[in-house]
Amino acid sequence: MKKKKILNMIMAIAVVVIMISGIMTVGSIKGWFEKDSQVAVTQENSDGQSHTVSTAGLSAVTANKVGGVNIQRSGVAYALENNTKLRNGDIIQTLNGAQIDLNYGNTTVGFNENSEAEVAISDQGELTISVKGGELFVNASDLIRFNLMDREISASSGVFSISVPYGSANIYIYENALTMDGEVYKSGENVMILQDGVSSSDLELAALNSFNIEKVRLANEEKTLCFSNAQLDKLAADREAAAQAETEALLLEAREEAQIEQQRTENKQKLEEAKKAEETASASGSSSSSEDDDDTKNSESSSGSSSGSSKTCTITIKCDTILDNMDSLKEGKNKYVPSNGTILAKSKVSFSDGDTVFDVLKKACSLAGIQLEYSWTPMYNSYYIEGINHLYEFDCGSESGWMYKVNGWFPNYGCSSYDLKDGDNIVWCYTCKGLGADVGASN
């Protein structure tokens, strides 16, 4: 009996030791037990003067994570979180729709989605980032180095972005300067790196994507970049207007095609009626021919008057309430929220008798290339809109979801039960709080 107790005790101790060892191993990999070290480093400013700083505040630490980001450390891959102190050899990988910032003293390196880079930290605390792919935005106030397509880049103060598509790279310089392989490149330049060499040209505002626009706008709050926020706002507005014009053109084209098809149907119907009238006249003789001709004319007149012109309505899709509740938005969903909160600006759509709000929404989203997901709800005998443009119920809080209104009124029944009338104005809006109170719906 005593031997059995001793054996059980040994087994229990072994289990505890294994658990502690596992915790220590995981903690060692993830850096739970690390302490900041004090190291003095001499850095050189852009004017060539040297100064000494302490790297106690220059640890590379992650922040502002959005979406899924992974880290490879010591051969182990796991999800990267905020406030992680990076080590020499760490590899950062952002997934689709994800972003993360790396803070290094007063320097910030922003990683866009689908980016990968390896971090090298010397014994003196100096940071070098080897960019393997994707896009980075750098706001530097401390010495930082990059390896890019076998070229060495350094900057102690400046704002620039690095883009690495397949087989080439671009560096957009927005403020101050950087050095690459001993050559200095200044603000307003677009440095292009190809397999056969390096060239530079003037940086054009139109070259900036939404990631760069957002980052430049933030950097302008503390520095003076080569592009002002007013220029960025105009660029964003012009792009949204162009996208809306393209959508309206698609909707107009569809409306015209529908009208042409309707006219073809009417003409075919008239020809069939005329043919029947002619056959009837031949069978009945000339005495009744005149009457039948009159009947045919009346029939054509009636057919023409009943068909009339195509009916139209307007539809708008908005999620502007999310802009005031971004802190409640699920990770990775921010990229589906337009800067002005409008997914589809007010657009005219044609419809047929008996079409519903749901039919028009489905048609507009199909023509405009907007994602739409819905399901049938037998209890309410109607379709339920689950998501538009990848924004779903509960994506921005427990009371969030899609609602619709027609001519300013929020119906209390499903969208596929609302029969449209010519000239109706439909607005789909995303509510975040108050079950519609924030979009004007009364409970």
GUTORNU-447253 format. One record per residue (C-alpha): x, y, z. Coordinates in nm, 4 decimals. Layout:
<nodes>
NODE        xx        yy        zz
NODE         X         Y         Z
...
</nodes>
This chain:
<nodes>
NODE        xx        yy        zz
NODE    0.0000    0.0000    0.0000
NODE    0.2820    0.2355    0.0951
NODE    0.4625    0.1590   -0.2320
NODE    0.1507    0.2454   -0.4283
NODE    0.1212    0.5831   -0.2522
NODE    0.4859    0.6588   -0.3215
NODE    0.4406    0.5646   -0.6879
NODE    0.1350    0.7880   -0.7197
NODE    0.3240    1.0751   -0.5566
NODE    0.6146    1.0315   -0.7988
NODE    0.3752    1.0310   -1.0940
NODE    0.2029    1.3464   -0.9646
NODE    0.5381    1.5205   -0.9228
NODE    0.6380    1.4126   -1.2749
NODE    0.3154    1.5577   -1.4184
NODE    0.3749    1.8876   -1.2347
NODE    0.7345    1.9008   -1.3590
NODE    0.6181    1.8367   -1.7172
NODE    0.3538    2.1098   -1.6885
NODE    0.6040    2.3581   -1.5455
NODE    0.8532    2.2692   -1.8169
NODE    0.5862    2.3250   -2.0817
NODE    0.4921    2.6607   -1.9334
NODE    0.8585    2.7638   -1.9126
NODE    0.9150    2.6572   -2.2743
NODE    0.6117    2.8460   -2.4039
NODE    0.6966    3.1446   -2.1846
NODE    1.0531    3.1444   -2.3095
NODE    0.9390    3.1375   -2.6739
NODE    0.6761    3.4066   -2.6260
NODE    0.8998    3.6239   -2.4069
NODE    0.6935    3.6215   -2.0865
NODE    1.0008    3.6481   -1.8667
NODE    1.2025    3.9029   -2.0623
NODE    1.3287    4.2281   -1.9079
NODE    1.4369    4.5424   -2.0889
NODE    1.8129    4.5882   -2.1099
NODE    2.0018    4.9173   -2.1051
NODE    2.2325    4.9561   -2.4079
NODE    2.3884    5.2780   -2.5365
NODE    2.4003    5.3210   -2.9140
NODE    2.5530    5.5964   -3.1261
NODE    2.3273    5.7072   -3.4126
NODE    2.3901    5.9495   -3.7003
NODE    2.1367    6.2152   -3.7972
NODE    2.0554    6.3103   -4.1568
NODE    2.2842    6.6140   -4.1158
NODE    2.5791    6.3861   -4.0367
NODE    2.5982    6.4639   -3.6628
NODE    2.6251    6.1780   -3.4147
NODE    2.4356    6.1405   -3.0885
NODE    2.4067    5.8709   -2.8241
NODE    2.0763    5.7169   -2.7249
NODE    1.9680    5.4385   -2.4927
NODE    1.7891    5.1461   -2.6545
NODE    1.5874    5.0859   -2.3384
NODE    1.3071    5.2708   -2.5194
NODE    1.3983    5.1223   -2.8570
NODE    1.2587    4.7741   -2.8156
NODE    1.0601    4.6609   -3.1189
NODE    0.7059    4.6141   -2.9863
NODE    0.3853    4.5334   -3.1774
NODE    0.0683    4.7457   -3.1571
NODE   -0.2617    4.8284   -3.3309
NODE   -0.3212    4.4771   -3.4642
NODE   -0.6197    4.4320   -3.6948
NODE   -0.7112    4.0856   -3.8231
NODE   -0.4921    3.7759   -3.8242
NODE   -0.1155    3.8196   -3.7865
NODE    0.1316    3.5346   -3.7345
NODE    0.4852    3.5201   -3.6011
NODE    0.7524    3.2556   -3.6548
NODE    0.9943    3.2337   -3.3642
NODE    1.2546    2.9636   -3.3013
NODE    1.0856    2.7403   -3.5570
NODE    0.7415    2.7759   -3.3941
NODE    0.4536    2.9649   -3.5587
NODE    0.1680    3.1167   -3.3574
NODE   -0.0684    3.4155   -3.3547
NODE    0.1019    3.7473   -3.2904
NODE   -0.0632    3.9818   -3.0401
NODE   -0.0211    4.3447   -2.9377
NODE    0.2568    4.4407   -2.6946
NODE    0.4836    4.1581   -2.8109
NODE    0.8532    4.2432   -2.7831
NODE    1.0216    4.1105   -3.0951
NODE    1.3464    3.9148   -3.1016
NODE    1.6262    3.8658   -3.3459
NODE    1.5098    3.6298   -3.6225
NODE    1.1344    3.6772   -3.5731
NODE    0.9286    3.6631   -3.8927
NODE    0.6036    3.8626   -3.9109
NODE    0.3270    3.7592   -4.1499
NODE    0.0028    3.9538   -4.1941
NODE   -0.2931    3.7679   -4.3406
NODE   -0.5590    3.8906   -4.5820
NODE   -0.7320    4.2002   -4.4411
NODE   -0.4846    4.2303   -4.1511
NODE   -0.2537    4.5113   -4.0389
NODE   -0.0127    4.5660   -3.7513
NODE    0.2329    4.8337   -3.6355
NODE    0.5833    4.7829   -3.5008
NODE    0.6958    5.0571   -3.2617
NODE    1.0696    5.1117   -3.2256
NODE    1.1353    5.4108   -3.0011
NODE    0.9823    5.7059   -3.1869
NODE    0.9735    5.5096   -3.5126
NODE    0.6662    5.3236   -3.6384
NODE    0.6624    5.0600   -3.9108
NODE    0.3129    4.9719   -4.0348
NODE    0.2550    4.6352   -4.2048
NODE   -0.0252    4.6154   -4.4610
NODE   -0.2149    4.2926   -4.5345
NODE   -0.0321    3.9969   -4.6955
NODE    0.3108    4.1230   -4.5924
NODE    0.6100    3.9308   -4.4615
NODE    0.9348    4.0528   -4.3064
NODE    1.2113    3.9190   -4.0845
NODE    1.3382    4.1201   -3.7895
NODE    1.7076    4.1368   -3.6983
NODE    1.8090    4.3005   -3.3693
NODE    2.1790    4.3416   -3.2949
NODE    2.3405    4.3161   -2.9514
NODE    2.3458    4.6964   -2.9514
NODE    1.9712    4.7098   -3.0105
NODE    1.9842    4.8243   -3.3743
NODE    1.6883    4.7136   -3.5829
NODE    1.7056    4.5807   -3.9393
NODE    1.3987    4.4572   -4.1271
NODE    1.4335    4.2259   -4.4264
NODE    1.1250    4.2737   -4.6423
NODE    1.0197    3.9532   -4.8190
NODE    0.6901    4.0738   -4.9663
NODE    0.3893    4.2983   -4.9224
NODE    0.3862    4.6602   -4.8139
NODE    0.5303    4.8582   -4.5219
NODE    0.4889    5.2225   -4.4187
NODE    0.7714    5.3795   -4.2178
NODE    0.7567    5.6931   -4.0009
NODE    1.1149    5.7107   -3.8742
NODE    1.2607    5.9252   -3.5991
NODE    1.5312    5.6766   -3.4971
NODE    1.7911    5.4970   -3.7046
NODE    1.6360    5.1980   -3.8804
NODE    1.7647    4.9727   -4.1587
NODE    1.5991    4.7591   -4.4254
NODE    1.7165    4.4841   -4.6577
NODE    1.5252    4.4855   -4.9829
NODE    1.6128    4.2816   -5.2920
NODE    1.9774    4.2515   -5.1819
NODE    2.0005    4.6263   -5.1212
NODE    2.0637    4.8060   -4.7923
NODE    1.8438    5.0989   -4.6923
NODE    1.8805    5.3221   -4.3863
NODE    1.7044    5.6273   -4.2484
NODE    1.7287    5.8119   -3.9183
NODE    1.4407    6.0495   -3.9858
NODE    1.1824    6.0440   -4.2604
NODE    0.8560    5.9036   -4.3883
NODE    0.8419    5.6517   -4.6710
NODE    0.6627    5.3356   -4.7850
NODE    0.8009    5.0132   -4.9293
NODE    0.6047    4.7992   -5.1738
NODE    0.7339    4.4616   -5.2929
NODE    0.5359    4.3087   -5.5783
NODE    0.6808    4.0035   -5.7519
NODE    1.0324    4.0634   -5.8902
NODE    1.0466    4.4381   -5.8183
NODE    1.0044    4.6996   -5.5456
NODE    0.9005    5.0631   -5.5044
NODE    0.9926    5.3124   -5.2346
NODE    0.7762    5.6256   -5.2056
NODE    0.9498    5.9009   -5.0054
NODE    0.7119    6.1516   -4.8446
NODE    0.9415    6.3384   -4.6068
NODE    1.3155    6.3922   -4.5501
NODE    1.5489    6.1360   -4.7105
NODE    1.6872    5.7823   -4.7004
NODE    2.0108    5.6190   -4.8101
NODE    2.0294    5.3105   -5.0301
NODE    2.3680    5.1545   -5.1078
NODE    2.5329    5.4903   -5.0377
NODE    2.2966    5.6877   -5.2646
NODE    2.0668    5.9497   -5.1074
NODE    1.7030    5.9765   -5.2211
NODE    1.4841    6.2647   -5.1069
NODE    1.1230    6.3571   -5.0436
NODE    0.8984    6.3468   -5.3482
NODE    1.0875    6.0651   -5.5212
NODE    0.9616    5.7263   -5.6351
NODE    1.2534    5.4847   -5.6221
NODE    1.2037    5.1778   -5.8413
NODE    1.4148    4.8677   -5.7812
NODE    1.4334    4.6102   -6.0606
NODE    1.6503    4.3070   -6.1116
NODE    1.8737    4.5007   -6.3508
NODE    1.9103    4.8218   -6.1509
NODE    1.7587    5.1210   -5.9705
NODE    1.5866    5.4279   -6.1123
NODE    1.3894    5.7167   -5.9649
NODE    1.1199    5.9563   -6.0793
NODE    0.8822    6.2111   -5.9325
NODE    0.6305    6.0598   -5.6944
NODE    0.2757    6.1122   -5.8221
NODE   -0.0210    6.1447   -5.5896
NODE   -0.2237    5.9014   -5.8016
NODE    0.0265    5.6227   -5.7203
NODE   -0.0907    5.6068   -5.3562
NODE   -0.3288    5.3295   -5.2548
NODE   -0.5748    5.3393   -4.9648
NODE   -0.3146    5.2027   -4.7190
NODE   -0.0666    5.4784   -4.8084
NODE   -0.3362    5.7466   -4.8005
NODE   -0.4436    5.6493   -4.4493
NODE   -0.0850    5.6377   -4.3189
NODE    0.0212    5.9639   -4.4854
NODE   -0.2843    6.1372   -4.3417
NODE   -0.1832    6.0266   -3.9904
NODE    0.1831    6.1244   -4.0410
NODE    0.0755    6.4716   -4.1542
NODE   -0.0521    6.5365   -3.8026
NODE    0.3062    6.5585   -3.6715
NODE    0.5181    6.6189   -3.9822
NODE    0.4946    6.8073   -4.3115
NODE    0.4892    6.5586   -4.5961
NODE    0.5067    6.6167   -4.9704
NODE    0.1294    6.5610   -4.9974
NODE   -0.1193    6.7511   -4.7803
NODE   -0.4330    6.6026   -4.6279
NODE   -0.6388    6.8268   -4.8549
NODE   -0.4762    6.6621   -5.1570
NODE   -0.5400    6.3183   -5.0087
NODE   -0.9056    6.4012   -4.9417
NODE   -0.9510    6.5161   -5.3025
NODE   -0.7838    6.2001   -5.4344
NODE   -1.0109    5.9794   -5.2223
NODE   -1.3187    6.1769   -5.3262
NODE   -1.2263    6.1571   -5.6958
NODE   -1.1773    5.7809   -5.6713
NODE   -1.5104    5.7331   -5.4955
NODE   -1.6808    5.9504   -5.7580
NODE   -1.5219    5.7464   -6.0381
NODE   -1.6330    5.4210   -5.8748
NODE   -1.9845    5.5574   -5.8343
NODE   -1.9936    5.6737   -6.1967
NODE   -1.8920    5.3240   -6.3054
NODE   -2.1679    5.1726   -6.0928
NODE   -2.4265    5.4129   -6.2299
NODE   -2.3135    5.3323   -6.5834
NODE   -2.3664    4.9606   -6.5152
NODE   -2.7111    5.0258   -6.3708
NODE   -2.8021    5.2531   -6.6638
NODE   -2.6836    4.9934   -6.9116
NODE   -2.8944    4.7288   -6.7398
NODE   -3.1952    4.9613   -6.7385
NODE   -3.1576    5.0308   -7.1101
NODE   -3.1204    4.6592   -7.1831
NODE   -3.4376    4.5914   -6.9869
NODE   -3.6244    4.8599   -7.1825
NODE   -3.4988    4.7194   -7.5129
NODE   -3.6042    4.3706   -7.4132
NODE   -3.9449    4.5004   -7.3091
NODE   -3.9874    4.6756   -7.6436
NODE   -3.8894    4.3559   -7.8256
NODE   -4.1515    4.1637   -7.6305
NODE   -4.4173    4.4244   -7.7121
NODE   -4.3289    4.4251   -8.0825
NODE   -4.3393    4.0439   -8.0926
NODE   -4.6784    4.0495   -7.9233
NODE   -4.8139    4.3031   -8.1753
NODE   -4.6898    4.0995   -8.4696
NODE   -4.8554    3.7862   -8.3314
NODE   -5.1824    3.9736   -8.2781
NODE   -5.1682    4.1206   -8.6285
NODE   -5.1004    3.7759   -8.7744
NODE   -5.3977    3.6280   -8.5898
NODE   -5.6177    3.9138   -8.7062
NODE   -5.5089    3.8580   -9.0657
NODE   -5.5842    3.4852   -9.0419
NODE   -5.9242    3.5601   -8.8884
NODE   -6.0026    3.8112   -9.1633
NODE   -5.9141    3.5600   -9.4350
NODE   -6.1399    3.2983   -9.2791
NODE   -6.4353    3.5291   -9.2169
NODE   -6.4397    3.7072   -9.5523
NODE   -6.4176    4.0656   -9.6514
NODE   -6.7379    4.1674   -9.4740
NODE   -6.5955    4.1099   -9.1328
NODE   -6.2428    4.2099   -9.2292
NODE   -6.3010    4.5754   -9.1630
NODE   -6.4387    4.5089   -8.8184
NODE   -6.1482    4.2787   -8.7357
NODE   -5.9029    4.5396   -8.8555
NODE   -6.0647    4.7865   -8.6231
NODE   -6.0422    4.5349   -8.3415
NODE   -5.6747    4.4761   -8.4188
NODE   -5.6047    4.8473   -8.4122
NODE   -5.7872    4.8778   -8.0826
NODE   -5.5928    4.5798   -7.9479
NODE   -5.2611    4.7345   -8.0546
NODE   -5.3612    5.0652   -7.9037
NODE   -5.4611    4.8958   -7.5828
NODE   -5.1384    4.6948   -7.5764
NODE   -4.9295    5.0032   -7.6317
NODE   -5.1043    5.2036   -7.3666
NODE   -5.0906    4.9280   -7.1076
NODE   -4.7188    4.8644   -7.1433
NODE   -4.6199    5.2235   -7.0685
NODE   -4.2659    5.3245   -6.9720
NODE   -4.0344    5.1231   -6.7476
NODE   -4.0740    5.1807   -6.3735
NODE   -3.7770    5.2979   -6.1723
NODE   -3.6769    5.3508   -5.8108
NODE   -3.3610    5.4679   -5.6325
NODE   -3.1461    5.2681   -5.3908
NODE   -2.8688    5.3699   -5.1494
NODE   -2.6538    5.1457   -4.9253
NODE   -2.4847    5.3100   -4.6259
NODE   -2.2807    5.2006   -4.3246
NODE   -2.1725    5.5439   -4.1995
NODE   -2.2755    5.4644   -3.8407
NODE   -1.9794    5.2249   -3.8216
NODE   -1.7413    5.5209   -3.8607
NODE   -1.8479    5.6361   -3.5123
NODE   -1.8143    5.2864   -3.3663
NODE   -1.4878    5.1550   -3.5136
NODE   -1.3745    5.0382   -3.1695
NODE   -1.6661    4.7893   -3.1708
NODE   -1.6011    4.6602   -3.5238
NODE   -1.4724    4.3031   -3.5569
NODE   -1.1088    4.2592   -3.6524
NODE   -1.0459    4.2591   -4.0255
NODE   -1.3804    4.4203   -4.1130
NODE   -1.2422    4.7747   -4.1349
NODE   -1.1366    4.7266   -4.4968
NODE   -1.5026    4.6809   -4.5991
NODE   -1.6054    5.0207   -4.4573
NODE   -1.5665    5.3022   -4.7153
NODE   -1.4088    5.6241   -4.5869
NODE   -1.7378    5.8127   -4.6329
NODE   -1.9547    5.5235   -4.5132
NODE   -2.1359    5.4880   -4.8475
NODE   -2.1220    5.1453   -5.0129
NODE   -2.3582    5.2413   -5.2976
NODE   -2.4486    5.6050   -5.3584
NODE   -2.8048    5.6866   -5.4613
NODE   -2.8623    5.5055   -5.7913
NODE   -3.1620    5.4605   -6.0190
NODE   -3.2724    5.1028   -6.0884
NODE   -3.5530    4.9756   -6.3132
NODE   -3.8004    4.7162   -6.1910
NODE   -4.1090    4.5306   -6.3047
NODE   -4.4566    4.5044   -6.1566
NODE   -4.4516    4.2829   -5.8505
NODE   -4.0814    4.3376   -5.7739
NODE   -3.9917    4.3958   -5.4102
NODE   -3.7247    4.5839   -5.2172
NODE   -3.5326    4.2569   -5.1973
NODE   -3.5431    4.2120   -5.5775
NODE   -3.3999    4.5593   -5.6355
NODE   -3.1288    4.5139   -5.3694
NODE   -3.0243    4.1843   -5.5273
NODE   -3.0164    4.3392   -5.8739
NODE   -2.8212    4.6491   -5.7653
NODE   -2.5611    4.4476   -5.5721
NODE   -2.5156    4.2092   -5.8649
NODE   -2.4596    4.4921   -6.1131
NODE   -2.2313    4.6902   -5.8803
NODE   -2.0247    4.3886   -5.7715
NODE   -2.1257    4.4228   -5.4056
NODE   -2.1257    4.1072   -5.1912
NODE   -2.4727    4.0121   -5.0650
NODE   -2.5772    3.7237   -4.8412
NODE   -2.9363    3.6416   -4.7442
NODE   -3.1524    3.3579   -4.6176
NODE   -3.5193    3.2639   -4.6276
NODE   -3.7106    3.2992   -4.3008
NODE   -4.0261    3.0845   -4.3080
NODE   -4.1604    3.2404   -3.9873
NODE   -4.1853    3.5801   -4.1545
NODE   -4.2307    3.4464   -4.5094
NODE   -3.9536    3.6765   -4.6268
NODE   -3.5836    3.6929   -4.7088
NODE   -3.3503    3.8147   -4.4346
NODE   -3.0413    4.0183   -4.5266
NODE   -2.7469    3.8712   -4.3374
NODE   -2.4628    4.0707   -4.4904
NODE   -2.3847    4.3391   -4.7467
NODE   -2.0288    4.4128   -4.8599
NODE   -1.9026    4.1534   -4.6050
NODE   -2.0599    4.3464   -4.3141
NODE   -2.2902    4.1203   -4.1119
NODE   -2.5243    4.1289   -3.8161
NODE   -2.3317    4.1697   -3.4871
NODE   -2.0110    4.2750   -3.6696
NODE   -2.0221    4.6084   -3.4858
NODE   -2.1865    4.5294   -3.1549
NODE   -2.4694    4.3182   -3.0188
NODE   -2.7363    4.5475   -3.1664
NODE   -2.5837    4.5886   -3.5114
NODE   -2.7272    4.4771   -3.8438
NODE   -2.8968    4.5871   -4.1660
NODE   -3.2279    4.7769   -4.1911
NODE   -3.4139    4.9322   -4.4815
NODE   -3.6473    5.2239   -4.5279
NODE   -3.8643    5.3331   -4.8200
NODE   -3.9432    5.7018   -4.8655
NODE   -3.8141    5.7666   -4.5119
NODE   -4.0282    5.4953   -4.3452
NODE   -3.8903    5.1792   -4.1827
NODE   -4.1394    4.8965   -4.2583
NODE   -4.1993    4.6425   -3.9826
NODE   -4.1924    4.3478   -4.2226
NODE   -3.9410    4.1744   -4.4495
NODE   -3.7881    4.3353   -4.7576
NODE   -3.9263    4.0672   -4.9907
NODE   -4.2796    4.1502   -4.8738
NODE   -4.2598    4.5170   -4.9742
NODE   -4.3980    4.5669   -5.3285
NODE   -4.2411    4.8682   -5.4966
NODE   -4.4123    5.1619   -5.6621
NODE   -4.2698    5.3789   -5.9366
NODE   -4.0408    5.6467   -5.7902
NODE   -3.9820    5.4806   -5.4500
NODE   -3.6606    5.5753   -5.2674
NODE   -3.4923    5.2784   -5.0907
NODE   -3.2148    5.3225   -4.8345
NODE   -3.0336    5.0298   -4.6730
NODE   -2.8504    5.1378   -4.3596
NODE   -2.6357    4.9609   -4.1019
NODE   -2.7384    5.0194   -3.7423
NODE   -2.4883    4.9848   -3.4571
NODE   -2.6808    5.0958   -3.1499
NODE   -3.0364    5.1159   -3.0282
NODE   -3.1707    4.8596   -3.2762
NODE   -3.2080    5.1288   -3.5397
NODE   -3.2215    5.4387   -3.3207
NODE   -2.8900    5.5619   -3.4641
NODE   -3.0306    5.5544   -3.8212
NODE   -3.3625    5.7182   -3.7392
NODE   -3.5865    5.4179   -3.6760
NODE   -3.8307    5.4465   -3.3867
NODE   -3.8880    5.1401   -3.1692
</nodes>
